[in-house]
């Protein structure tokens, strides 16, 4: 009789992929719930990798305003129940 074959733990790997997909969709949903202004700021900061001063110059607003708005936008995302 042949030796039993060892099978990799495919279920755990698939569960991780599913979890990542669900978490990604939750984050995307939370992002889409933000105002257009908040989404634009976050995209400029994290997608375009601009500094706060570069964002301020790009939008024509004070750097302090960018700093406060970015902070508030991130806080809105943190407070979303689907992110936690």
Secondary structure, DSSP 8 states (H G I E B T S, - for coil): ---------HHHHHHHHHHHHHHHHHHHHHHHHS-HHHHHHHIIIIIS---HHHHHHHHTS-HHHHHHHHHHHHHHHHT-TTT-
